[in-house]
């Protein structure tokens, strides 16, 4: 095979520390955060500054330990930690600072801790009344000036509650309507108004707390979340996470007077995810945390309605909260995913019973969040910070949707502009489940693989290997998602909303009360740019889904359904979505039947999305196919689908793309986001290794350019297309699938290793089992019970200092 080094403008790079001192993420974005960094815990997501003492509290609500950490603002060191069973959000000090209140998530409780000298103690609980409708899940909180009343917004209860803190009980509930998802609160107590951001309605509800409880509504933009009141309650700022905006509301007129853009370019597609706000003590400067683009936006708001941008401050990975010190000299920001995930040196130990005494540091837990402490910058430092933010973002200022990686080779089948012609008319997009590059391709000497980590070598996956050899081996390709919950969102929309990012870690901790947040289950998961099928519908491109965003019927012979408006009439109801009891080979047969009908009709959909999920496997669950049988089934199905496509009348104008939705925390010596990706077709290069750094968004951008679709977010807009994988000289030779090399009928016996553990895993929905535990079972099923699974490796990042 020939090695391809990317075009002249983009040399081969790998994730990690760059010579410039930044950290290159697998997505192609970089981190170089301002200020001093303090490592905290699992997904710090809310800061509360003590009303008088040099202490701040940070609430953690990620995959790992849920806790409140107190930090000294004088020394910059952690003072103490207190654990809680669970939280979704909600953190507020009592007015005098002797207590702090914390939301208890799906347990429907409010925790109260006593505070003294930076330490929290004496946990007490205020429980919600029982509800037959399920958990209500407290989020935003607001406390009265006398410390006697606490208001809470209940995300899944679609309500606000007034709690009597003296009596320790709920006194009143205000219902805000189904699917409203109240998120944040801002209380103008003197004016008697409680402002509630309705996460799912692009609206702020205004409740009269002193009169008859009348509710008014003010429009914002999508996913309003954190709010801050200013000017004695006359101005309300609202962050809109599903847009790159902050809405400024005149509370007297009850209308929006300004929309502030937070992106580095005003024409950039959605993707910033503004999710937190802070004002300086004199209320002249507004800071906005932009989670997905890793920066703070700064505005002069001395004249509300006529704000002026002051610049940007680089943050860590996924900033979740921003606050300003009482003296206005210091900015505090929490970074939910920290500055990197680190190597898991405390990996599974074979002498310890599986599932006991094990580290929780898997791909969710390895994201250890940080606190950035930043001195208030003057104009010169702000200009330097702004330049750093520009350098860390691959978005082109002035041309935010311009294609990167160009110009492509003359005559390239991948256009350099949306709408330009391509000889490729048909795109087939195959999404599989949860493998790293090394697990499948670690045995290929042509690529950057580690054969010691290869679980499914060529004798198990002959079609994967043949496709990589005959077309392109991609050894520097990374998924944008961490797990299936956000992975399918990234795979279809080049983005995962704040709702998905906030929810999946709680569900992946094993709490079955937490709903699966993705794949059409909630409108809150929908990106503002929509999904691939929405873009296709807008451009008049024909499309069809086979299993993606489809809900199975109980019986395979009954039709499936979808909640997606633009998939109605554009999916095969008899193609089985995720179901480990249904073979991938049968899925392939079903698709090939429809392909034959397309042949007879003389036309097929220009965009086909096809799901082949069984490389997920069921571990060693008794009676289920063995790990090798699942992989063999998946490999054979993939080979048959590509062969059928290659022998169809449409092949001469086709490109086939294959990717995993996520890498499921498997072992890989480069990074646990590195995954199996393939591309095939007449215009795909033959027999080469393409080591250009690509991600899921790169694949999406390539398909969009072929079909003339607009980018869905900043991430596919900024991604480098896969130019180096394509050729100007087509080769129309078809692909011939390789026969299966493992026993597809092999089943796990009742006494299979770790069968008892496998039986306890939830495999009904993808990734609802503990990924680290599940991967260890798979490793030992292949390598033997006494073989220790290597720990997941992450790109080696450092913590910069100011």
N, C-alpha and C positions, 0 to 999 in steps of 0.2 A: 504494500500500500504506500501511496505517496502522502507525505505530510503537507498540509496546507497551512500556511502561517497567517492567514487573514490578509486583507489588503493593506496597502502602504500606510493608510491613515490610522489603522488599528492593529498594533502589534499584539502578539499573543501575551495576555496577562492572566494572572491567577489571583483569586481573592486573597486579601491580607494587607499587610503594611506596605505602603508605597514609599519610594525614596523621598517624597515630599512630606512624609510624616502623617499622611491621611490613612484611613482604613478603607480599602476597596471591598464593598459588600458583593456577594454573589449576584445581586441584581444589577450591578453596574453603577450604583450610587455609592458615594463615599461619605465617611464620617471624619470630622476634625473638630470636635466640640470645644466650645469656649469654656474658660474657667477651670476651676478645680473640681475633680471628680471623686465622689465617694461611692463605693459599692454598697448597695443596700440589700435587696432580696428579690423575690419573684414578682415581677410586674408591679412596681410602685406606680400608683395611678392617681393619687390625690395628696396635696400638701395642705396643711393647716398651720398657720403661724400663730404662736401663743399671743394672747392679747397684750401681755406686758413683759414676759420673761424672754431671754435669748434662747428660745426653744422652738423647734418646729416638729410637727408630727407628720408622718408619711404612712398612708394606708396602702397595703399590698393586697392585690386580689388576682393573682395569676394562677399558674398550674401548681406551684409549690406552696410553701407555707403562707397562709393568710395571717397577716399580723399588722400591728401598728409599731413603727419604729420612731423613736424620738432622737433628735439630733441637736447638738449644741451649735448655735449659730456663731458662737465665739471661737470655739476650738475646731469646728467642722467635724467633730467626731460623734459616733453613735453613743447615745447615753443609755438606751435600753430598748428592749423588745417585749411585746406582749402578743401572744398568739390568740387567734379567734378561730372557731370552726370554719367560718366562711364569711365572705363579704362580696358584694357586687359594687358597692360604693357608699358614700355617705360618711363625712368626717367633719365634726364641728366642735370647737371649744365652747365651754360655758363662758358667759361674759367676763367673769372674774378669773377664769383660767384654772380653777381648782378641779374641774372635771372635763372629760372629753367624751363625746358620743360617737358611736360607730355603727354603721348599718351592718346587719347580720345576714344579708343575702337571702338565699332560698330558705333559710331557717325562720324567716319572718320575725326577727327580733331586733331590738336596738340595744347595743352594749354601752354601758357606762363604766368608765374607769376613773378612779381618783388620780389626781396628779400632784406630785410634789418633787421639786428640784430635778425636773426633767424625767422622772420615772413615773410609770403608770402602774396602778395596782388596784386591788379590790373590785374585780369585775362583777357587775350586776347586770341583769337582763330585764328589759321591758318587752314582753311578748305581745304580738298581734293577736286579736281574737281569731278563733278557728275559722277557716273558710273552706267550703266545699269546692270552690273554684280553683283551688291550688295556691301555691305560694305567690305572694304579692311583690316581694323583693324590693326592699327599700334602697333608694339611690340618693338623690339630692336631699339636703337637710337645711333648715333655717331655724335659728333659735331666737327667742324674744330677749329684749334688753334686760329684763328682770330674771331671766334664766328659768322661768316657770313653764314655758310652752315651747314645744318642739314640733315643727312641721316636717313631714317626710313625703317625698315623691316615691310612689310605688310603681316600678317599671312594668312588671307583669300583672299588677292589680289594676292598672289603668285608673289610679286614684291618688288622692292626697289625703294624708291623715294628720289630725291635730292631736298631739299627745300631751297630757297633763303630767309634767315631770315630777311634781310633788306627789301625786297619787300613783304614778308609774303605770298609767293606763291610757288607752286610746279614748278620746272624748268625742271625736267627730270624724267622719269620712266624707270626702267630696269625690263623687264619681265623675270621670272626665271622658267617658265613652270608650267603647271597645276599640282596640288597636291604636289607642292614642300613645301608649308607652311614655308616661311622664318621666322625665330624666332629671332636670336640674331645677333648683328653686332660688329665687331672690325675693326677699321680703322687705318691702317698704313699710315698716311697722307704723311710723307716724301717719303715713298716708292711708294705712289700712289695706294695702294691696299686696297680694302674694302672686308673684309671677312664676309660671310653670312652663318649662320648655317641653313641648310634646314632640318627642323624638321621631315619631312616625307620621306627623301631620304637617310639618313645615309651619308650625304655628306656636305662639306663646299664649297660654291661657292666663287670664288676669282675674283672680278671685277677690271679691270684696270680703275681707275678713272682719270688718267692723259693722257692716250693715246686714243685708238680707242674703249674703252669700252669692250674689249675682256674678255670673261668669261672662267675661268678654274675651274676644280673641283678636290677636294681631298676627298678620302673616309674616313669616320669615322666609328662609330657604330650607332645603332639605336637611334633615337630621339636626335640628337645633339642640344644643346640649348645655354647656356651661354658660352662665350669664353673670353679669356684674352690673350693679346699679351705680349711678354717679349723679353729681349735681343735685344732691339732696333728694334723690328719687325721681328727678325729672328726665333722666336719660338712662336707657337700658341697652347694654351691649350683649349680643347673642352670637355665639359661635355656631356656624352651620357646617357640620362635619362632612356632609356629602357634597358640598360645594367648597370652593376656595374662598369663603366669604365670612364676614361678620355683619350682622344686621344691627343698625343703630335705630332705636325706637324712641320717639318723643312720647313719654308716658302721659302727658297732658292731652295731647292730640290723639293719642292711641293709634299712632301710625309710624311706619318706618320712614326715616328722613334720609337715610344713607345706607349704601351697601359697600363695605370695605373689602377689597380684594387682598388676599394674603399670599398669593403665589408670586414667584420671582418674575413671572411674566403675566400680564393681565389676560392674555389670550390663551394661556395654558389650559388644557382640559382639566377636569376634576382630578383629585388625587392628593391634595395637600392634607386633608382631614384635620382642619382646625377644631380642637377639642378642649381648649382651656384658655382662660383670659386672666389678665391682671392689670391693674392700674397703679401708677405711682401715687404716693399719698396726696399730692396736689391735683390728681386726676387729669394731668396734662398729657401723659404718655400711656398708650395702651400696648400691651404685649400679648401676642397670640401664639400659642403652641400649635405647630403644624406637624401632626404625628407622622404621617407617611413620608413627608419630604424632609424631616429631620432638621427643622429650623424654627426659630422664633421670628415673627414679623413684628415690626415696631412702628408705631404711628403717633404723630402729634395730634391730639384730640382736644386741644384747648378750645377750639370752636366746633362743638358737636354738629355734625352735618357737613363739615368742611375739613375732614381729616387730611393729613399730609403724611406720606410715607417717610420714615427716617432711615430705613434700612432693614437688615436681617442679621440675626445672630445664629451661628451654627450650634446645633444641639447634638445630643447623642441619638441613639437609635430609638425611634418612636417616642418622642416627648409626649407626656401625658398630662402634665400639670405645670403651671408657671405661677409664681408669686413674687411680690416685691416686698422687701423688708420695710418695717415701720418707718425707718429713717430715710427710705428711698435710695439707699446707696448700694443695695445688693439685689440681684435677681437670683431666684432659686427655680430650677426646673428639674423635674424627674424624667428620666428616660426609661420607658417601660421595658425595652429590650437591652438596655445598657449600651455598652460599646462593642460587644461581641458576645458570642457564646464561646466557652473555652473547652478544651479537651476534657473529656470525662475520665480522669485518671482513677476514679473510684468505681470502675465498672463492675459488672456482675462477677461474683466469686463462685466457682463451681462447688466449693466445699460447703457453701451455705445453701440451704434448701431454697429452691426457686421461689421467688416472691417474698422471702423473708430477709430482713436485714439488708435490704438492697438500697442502693442510691435512688433518689428520685430525680437525678440529674439526667433527664432525657431532653429531647429537642425543645420541649416547653420549659422544663425546669432549668435548663442550661442558660436561658436568657436571664441573667442576673442584672436587674435594673440598677441605675445609678442616680445620684443627685449631683447636678451641676450647680456650683456656686460661682456666680459671675459678678464682678464689680461693674457697677453702672458705667457703661462706656460713654466717653465724650465723642465728639464728631469724628476725630481722627481714628479712634479705635472702632467706632461703628462702621466707618468706611472700610476698614481692613476686614472686619467680621463679614460685612456684606460681600466683599470679594471672595472670601473663603466659601460662603454659601454658594455663590455662583460656580466656583471651581468644583464643589462637591456634587453639584447637580448636573446630570447629562442633558437636561433640558436646554435648548438653545434660546437665549434671550432674543426677542425680536422675531423668531421663527420657531415657536414652541412645538409645532407639529411637523417641522421639517424633518426629513428622513436623515438619520445618522448613518455613518458607515459608507457614505458615498464619496465620490461618484462610483456607481457600480461599473463593472466591466462593460465595455461597449457591447450592446446587444443582449445584455443580461435579461433573462426571463422575469426577474424581479424588478418591477418599475421603481424608479427613484421618487415618484410622486403619486399620490392617490389619484386614480382616474386614468393614468397612462396605461396603454395597452400592454398585455402580456400574452404570450403564446399558450400560457396555462389557463385553462377555463374552469377546470374542476379541482376542488380541494377536498381531500378526505382527511379528517382530523380524528385520530384514534387516541383515546385517553385510557390509560391503564392505572393500576393501583400499587404504589408504594415500593419502589425498588431504588437502591442506589446504583451508581455506575459500577463500583467495585463488586457488588453482589452478583452482577451478571457479566460484565465485561472485564473484570479484573484479570482474567486469564489471557486477554489479547495483548501480545507483546508490542503491537503497533501503537497502542495508546498509553496514557499515563495511568496504568492500573496496578493494583497490588494483588497478585494471584493468591496470596494467603487469605484474602478477604472474600474471595470468589465462592459463592454458594451454589451458583447455577451456571456452571461452565458450558462449553459447547455441546458436550454430550447430553446435557439436559435441555438446553435452549438452542438447538441448531438453527432455527429460523432467525432468531435475534442475531446470532453471529453471522449467518449468511447475508442478511440484509446489511449489517454493518460493514462486512467485507466487500460486498458487491456494489454498495453505494457509498455512504459516508459514515465513518466512525466519529462520533462527537464526544470527545473526552473532556470537554470544559463547559458542560451544559448543566444549569442549575434550575431547580424549581423555585418559584417565587413564594410558594406557600410552605407552611410548616407541617400541617396535618391535612386530612381530607376536608375538614370543615372549611378551612380557608383555601385549601388547594383547589377544590373544584370551582370556587369563586374566582381565583386567579386564572385558572385554566380557561374559563369562559368569559371573564370580564376584565382581566388584567388589573384586578383590584379586589380587596376585601374590605368591606365597610367597617366603621367603628363598632357597629353592633356585633358583627362576626368576630372581630378581634377581641372584644370585651367578653364575649360569651363562651367561645370554644374552650379556653383554659379551664373554666369551671366544670364543664361537662367532661372534659378529658381527665379530670381528677377522679372520676368515677361516680359522680352524683347523677343518678338517673332522673332526678327532678329537673335537671337543666336541659332544656330542649336543644336538639340539634339545630344550629342556627342557619344552615346553608341550603343550597340546592333547591330553592323555591319554597322553602318551608315558611319563610317570613318575608314580608315586603321590605322590612328594615334591612335585609341583606342585599337588596338590589342596589347596585352601583348607579350613580346618576347617569353614567354613560351607557348603561344597559349591558347586554351580553352580545355575543357574536350574532345570534339570530335576530336581535333587535336591529343591529347595524345592517344585516343582510336585508331585512324587511324594508328598512328605510331606503336602501339603494336598489330595490327591485331584483335582488339576487335570490334565486331559488335555493332552498335549504331544507334539510331534514335531520332530525335527531333520532339516534338509535340508542336509547338508554340514558342519555344525559339529561338531568333535571326531570326524570320520569319517576312516578310512584308506581311500584308494582301492584298488581292485583294479588289477592291471596293465592289464587290458583294460576299457574303459568298459562293455562288455556284461556284465561279471562283477560280483557284488555286493561292495560295500564292507563294512568291519567297524568296530567300535568297541571300545575297552577300557572304556568307561564302563558301569558296572553298570546305572544307571538309564536309560541310553539303549537297552539291549537291548530290542528289540521296539518301540522308539519312534523309529526313524529310517528314512528311505527308503534302502535299500542301493543303489539304482540312480540316486540323485542324486549327481552327481560333485562331490567336494570340490575343494580347490585343485588346479588342473591348467590351466596356461596354454594347452594345446593343445585344450582343450574350451571351446566358446563359451558365454558366459553366456546367450545366447538359447536354447540347448538346455536349460540348467538351468531357465530360465523355463518352457519348454514342458513339461518333466517335472513341475514343480510344478503347473502349470495342469491337467495331466491328473489329478493326484490331487485337486485342488480340484474338478474335475468329479465325481469319485467321491464326494467329501464332499457335494456338492450332491444327488446321487441318494440318498445315505444320510440326508440331513437333518441331519447334524451334522459338525463339524470339530473338530480339537484346539483347545482354548482358548488354548494357547501354541504358536505356530509359529516356529521359528528357521530362517532361510533365509540361505544364503551365496551372494553374488554377487561373486567375487573378481577379475574380469578388469580392473578399473580399476588393478590392479597394473601391467599391461603387461609386455612383454618388451624394452622399449627398442628398439634398432635391430638386434636379432639377425636375421641374414639368414634369409629364409624364413618368419619369424614375422609375424603381423599387425602393421601399423604401430601406433604409439602411438595415432593417431586412430581406427584401426579397433577397437582394444581398447576405447577409451573409448566409441565409438559403440555397440559390442556391449553394454557394461555399461549404458549409458544406455537403450538400447532394451529390454533385459531388465527393468530396473527399471520402466520405463513399462508394459510388458505385464503384469507381476505386479500392480502397483497397479491397473491397469484391470480385470484379471480379478477381483481381490478386490472392487473397488468395484461390479462388476456381479453379484456373487454374492448369494445370499440371506442371507449373514452380515454384509453391509456395515453394516446399520443398527445393529449391536452391535459394531463393530470399530474398532480403532486400529492403525495401521501405523507402526512406528518404523524409521528407517534411520540407520545410523552407520558410520563407518570404524573398523576395529579399532585403527589407529594412523594417524598422519599422515605417516610415512615421511620426516621431515626435509625436507619440501618447503618452498618459499618461502611465507611469510605475513608481512604487515607488522605483525601484532599479536603472534603467538607461534606457534612451529612445532608446538604442540599443538592449535592451533585447527583445526577440521575441518569436513567436510561432514556435516550432520545434518538429517534431515527427519522430519516427522510428518504423517500424513494420516488422515482418517476423518471421519465425520459430526459428531463432537463436537470436532473440531479447528477452530480459528478460521480464517477465510477472509481472505486478502489482507492479512496483517499482518506486521510485523517484530517479533520478540520478542528483545530484547537482554538479557534476564536472563542472568546468567552460569551456565551449566550445564556439566556434564561427563558422561562416560559413566555415572558413578554416579547422576547425576540421572535419566537415561533409565531406568536399571534400577529406581530407586526408584519412578518413575512406573508402570512396568509391574507392579511388585510390589504397589503399592497397588490397582491395577485388579483384579488377580487374587487378592488376599488373601494374598500371600506375605510371609513374614518377611524382613527384611534379612539379607544374607549376611555382611556385615562392618560395621565402623564407618563405612566410606566411603559405602555406599549408605544406611545409617541416617542419616548426617549430611547427605546431599545434599538440595538444594532440589528438590522435584518440579516438573514442568513445568506448573504450574497456569496460568501466563500464556498458554500455547499452546492452552488448551482453552476451550470455551464451554458455557454451559448450554443454548443453543438449537441443536439439531442441524440440519445441512444435509445431506440425503441424496443430493445430486447425485453421480453417479458421475464418475470420472476417465476421460478419453479419452487414450490414449497418443499421443505425437507420433511421426511417422514418422522413420526414421533419415535423417540428413543427411550422413553420410560413407559412403565405400565400405567396407563391412565385409569385403570380400574383398581389400583392398589388402594387399600383403605387402612387407616390407623387401627391397630388392634386395641382391645380394651385396656391392655397393660402397656400401651405406648408410653415412652418417657414423658413425664409431666402431663399425662392425660388428665389427672384430676385438676391441675391448674387450668388447662385448656378448656375444660368443661365450665369453669367459672367465668371465663371471659365472655363478654358481650360481643358477638360477631354478627348480630343481626343488622347493624348499621356499620358502615365502614369506619374504622379507627375508633370505635367506642371502647375497645380494649386498650389496656396499658401498652403503649408502643414499645417501650423498652423491654418489658416482660415478654411481650409477644415476639419481638425480634430475637430475644434470647432463646425462646422455645424453638423458633425456626432454626437458629444457628445450631443448637444442640441436636435437633432432629436430623440435620445434615451432617454435622461434624462429629457428633457423639456427645454423650452426656458429660464426659470429663474434659471436654474442650472448652476453655473459657472464651466467651464472646469478646472480641476486642471492643474497647469503648468507642463511641462515636467521636469523630474528630471534627473540629471546627477550624476555620481559618484563624491563624494566630494573630490576634489583634492586641494592641497595647492601649493603655489609658494615658492619653496626652495630658500634660500639665500646663497650666497657664504660665 
